[in-house]
Amino acid sequence: MEFLLDYGLFLAKILTFASTVIIIFAIIKNAGGKEGQKGKLTITNLTDKHKDLIHAIESHLYDDAVLKVRNKKEKKANKAKAQEVKAEAKKITDLTKLVSSRNPHLFVVDFKGSIDAREVTALREEITAVLAVIKEGDEVMVRLESSGGMMHAYGLASSQLDRIKQAGILLTISIDKVAASGGYMMACVADRIIAAPFAIVGSIGIIAQLPNFNKLLKKYNIEFEQLTAGEFKRTLTMFGENTDKARDKFISELEETHVLLKNFIAVHRPSLNLEKVATGEHWFGNQALPLGLIDSIGTSDDYLMSAIKEKNVLGIRYVERKKLTQQLADSAAEATDRLLLKWISLGQRPIV
């Protein structure tokens, strides 16, 4: 028994020491970053990544002699192509025409939205970077995953996507899992919406729910005071006694917000029958297609595999530089978001 106690104490000391070292290194790493640098844009050549994947698999399918001949021919073809591009570039005297003579590109951006859509900070940087170099013939694809959240936050996220449309660039939204409510508000901005067969789409409605502890407080003789200036500065409250007048006002605000959402969607998808789909219901991809909520069935992987044959595909990601405290706070906020979304969707989505 004494041995187990000694061993437990020793193990606790080791864990404490290891945790301290990790925290110190994390603090040094955060402090050692460049002053004023808020984040970094990372670019991944998905076309090259796809080719590397093929070569890696082919190395197990063919003999070394075959691969050696293939690689030699590929190298020769790439060299000839590079010389051809160089020769064509020399003929162009106008710098603007020279820059715009490149091959079409597909820029891929990911957006996995939280309740407050805080990911819009990275999204705006990614879109700004893409718009700085984009040209006619290019395309932007956003792999979107969001169950929605705050109206004003998703309004901003939708406006960021609309910047691409305003620039006259084709915008494709791919939904592999879910784009509901605020998520669909973002998706509807696109020229083309692709969804997986069982992706959740729609939920064009507004929801607000909160518990009221007024009766519980009264039971324990606890008084709650709330002072406001303005008749409707606060309507429903968690601790005060809610009145029918306040409740009616809150409902009218929900209805007004719903109208704003429907009007926004109507602008971007005018052929959609909003009386039929703006009921707060959600649909799976196969059901959403005949309703006009999406344009085709497919996954983002299928779309990228097809695009790689015709365009150079680049993944664009902005990584925000955060202090350790902010990283911990974001992790806690993300966990809270997941819990809230699960609670809100209880009984609303069937489980397989």
N, C-alpha and C positions, 0 to 999 in steps of 0.2 A: 504493500500500500504506500509506504514511504517512497519507494522507487518511482511509482506512478506520479506522486505529487512532485517529486524532483524533476521528473521528465516533463511534466506539464508546465512547470515553472520555466524550465530551460527552453521549451518550445515557444512559450509566450515571449521570452526575451528575444529569441531569434526573429519572430514575426514583428515585434516592435522595432527591432533594429532595421530589418529589411524595409518596413513601411517608412521609417524615418529617412533612409537613404533614397528611396524612390521619390518621396516628397521633396527632398533637397535638390535632387537632380532635375525634377520638374520645374522647381522655382528658378534654378540656374538657367535652364533651357528657355523659360519664358522671359527671364530678365535679359538674356543674351541676344534677343531678337533685335532687328534693326529698329532704331527709334522712328516712330511715326508710321511704320509699315503695318497696315491694317489687315492685309491678306495677300494671297498669292493666287494667280491664275495658272492652273495646270491644264495642259493640252495633251490629249492622248490620240495618236493616229490609229484609229480603229481599223482602217484598211490594212495597215502594216501588221497590226495585231492579229487580224484574221489570216493574213498570209503566213505569219509565223506559226499559227495554230495548225494550218494545213500542212506546212513543212514538217512540223513536229510529229504529226500523225503519219505522214507519208514515209518518214524515216523508219517506221516499223512495218510498212507495207511493201517497200521495194528494196531490191538489192543495192548495195553501195555503188556498184558500177552504173546502174541505171540513174541513180540520184546524181552521180557525178556528171554524167552527160547532160542531164536535165539542167543542173545548176550552171553548167558552162554555157548552155544555150540561152538560159535566162539572163545571165550576166552580159552576154553578147548583145541580146535584144535590148536590154536596158541601156547599154552604152550607146547603141545606135539611136535609140529614142532620145537620149539626152543630147546627143550631137545635133539631132534634127530640131529639137526645141531651141537649142543655142543658136542654130543658123537662122531660124525664124525670128528669134528675138533680135538679132543683129539688124534685120531688115526694118524693124519698127523704130522710127526716130522719135515718135511722140511717147513721152514717159507714161502718160495716162493710159494710152492704148497698150503699152507694154505690160503695165500692172494688171490691166483688165483682161489680158489674153490668156490668163491661167485657166485650168480646167475647172468645171463646176464642183462645188463642195457641198457636202451636207454637214451642218453643225448640229451636234447632239448635246442637249442640255437636260439635266435631271432635276425634277422638283418633287420632293416628298414633303407635303405640307403638314404643318402642325395646326392646332386650333387658332393660334394667333398669326399664322403664316409668317413667322419670323424668318423663314428661309428666303423671303423676298429680298433680303439684304444681299445674298449671294446671287440671286436671279438677276437683279438689276445690273450687277457688275458683269455677269456673263453676257447678258444681252447687249450692254454697252460695248463690250469688247468685240462681239460678233458684228454689230452694226458698223463698227469702225473700219472693217475690212471687207464687208460683204459686197457682192456685185450681182448683177442680173444673171439669172441662171442658177444661183445658189439656193439653198433651202435650209430651214431650221426645223429640227424635230425636238419636241419636248416630251420626255417620258414622264408622264404625270401620275402621281399617286397622292390622293387627298380625299378625306371624308368631309372636308369643309371646316368652317369655323366662323370667326368674326367677320361680319359683312364688310367693314371698312378695310380690314387687312386683305381680304381676298379681292376686294375692289381694286386695291393697289397692285396686287399680283396680276390681275387681269389686264390692267392698264400697261403693265410692263410687257406683256405678250402682245398687246395691241401696237406697241412701238414697232414690232417686226412687220405687222400688217401695213402700218402707215408708211414704212420704207419700201413697200411694194414687193416684199419677199414672201415666198410661199412658206406658210407655217403649218406644220403637221403635228397633231397631238396624238400620242399613243398611250392608251390606258390598258395596262396589264392586270391591275387589281381593282382599283376603285377611283372614280372621279365623281363624287356626289356633292350636291349642294354647292358650297363655294368652290369645290373642285371642278364641278361641271360648269360653273360660272367662268372659270379659267378656260376650260376645254372649248366652250362654244365660240371663243374668239378665233379659233383656228380655221384655216381654209379646208382642212380635212381632219376628221376624227377617226382614229382606228381603235378598236377595242377588242380585247380577247373575248372568246365566247362566253365566259362566265365572269367577266369584269362587271362590277357594280357601277351603274350609270344613272344619273337623274337626281332624284331627291330634291326637286326644285321647290323648296319650301323654306319656311323660317321656324325655328324652334327656340323656346326659352323655358327653362324649368329650374325651380329652386325650392328647397324645403323652407318651411316656416316654423320657427321655434317659439312663437309667441305664447301658445298654450303651456308649453313646458316651462317657460320663464315665470308665467303667472302661478303655476303650481308651486314653485319654490319662492314665491313672493319677490321676484326680481323684476324691477321696472326697467324698461328700455326707452330712452329718449332719442328722438331724431329731429333736428331742427333744420328747416330749409327756408329759402327765400325764393318764391316762385311756386305757383300752384302745383306744377307737375315736375318739379326738380327731382323728386323721387316718387315713383309709383309703387311698385311692389317692393317689399322689404323682407328680409329673412327673420328679423327679430321683432318688428312692430306688428300691429294688427292691420291686415290688409282690408281695404274697403272695396265695395263694388265699383265705386267711381274710379278708384285707382286701377282696379283690375280691367275695367272697360277701356281706360286710356292706354294701358299696356297692350291690350289686344289690338287696339286701333293702330298703335305703332308697329306691331308685328305685321298687320295687313298692309300698311304703307310700305314697309320694307320689302314685303313680298311683291308688291306692284313694281317697285324699283328693280328688283331682280328679274321679274318677267319682262319688263321693258328692255332691260339690257340684253337679255337672251334673244328677244325678238329682233333687235337691231342686227345681231350677228348671225342668227339662223331664222330668217323671216319665213321660211316655209314650214317651220315647226308649229304644230297645233298645240298651243300653250294651254288651251282650255282642257285638253286631254292629258297633257304630261306634267303640267305645273301644279300637281295636287299634293306634292310631298312624297309621292311614291318613288321607289327605285326599281330598276330593271336590270336584268343580266344582259350582256352584250348581244346575244342572239335575239332577245326580245326587244332591245333598244333599236336595232337596225330597221325593222319595218315601221317603227314610230318616228324615224327620222332624227333620233337623238345622236346617232353616229352615222358615219358614211361607209364603213366597211368593217369586216371581221378579220382579225389577225393580231399577232403579237408584235412587240417592238423588235424582237429578234428576227422574225420573218422579214420585216420591212428593211432592217439594216442589211441583212444578207442580200436582198435584192438591190439595195442602193449601192452597195460596195462594187457591184459589177459595172456601174455607170459613173459613179462619182467618188471623189476622195472624201472619206468620212472622218471627221475630227470630233472627239469628245471634249467639251469645254466645261471646266469646273473651277469655281472660285472657292478657295479655302480660306476662311476668315481666321486670322491670327487672334487667339484668345488667351487670356491669362488663366492660370490654373483654377482660380476661384470661379471664373466665368464658365469654364469647361464643366466644373462640378454642378454649377447652377443650371446649365443647359441640360445636363444629364437628368437632373431632378425634374426639370420642367418637361422633358420628353417623356419621362415615366408617368408624370401626372397627366399629360395629354393622352397617353395610351389608356390610362385608367378611366379618364372621363369619357373618351370615345367609346370604350367598351360598355360603360355604364349607360350612356345615352342610347346605344344601339341594342341594348338588351331586349330580346323579344321582337326585334324588328327585322333581323336577318336570320334566315334559316341556317342551321349548322349541319354539315354533312358528317 
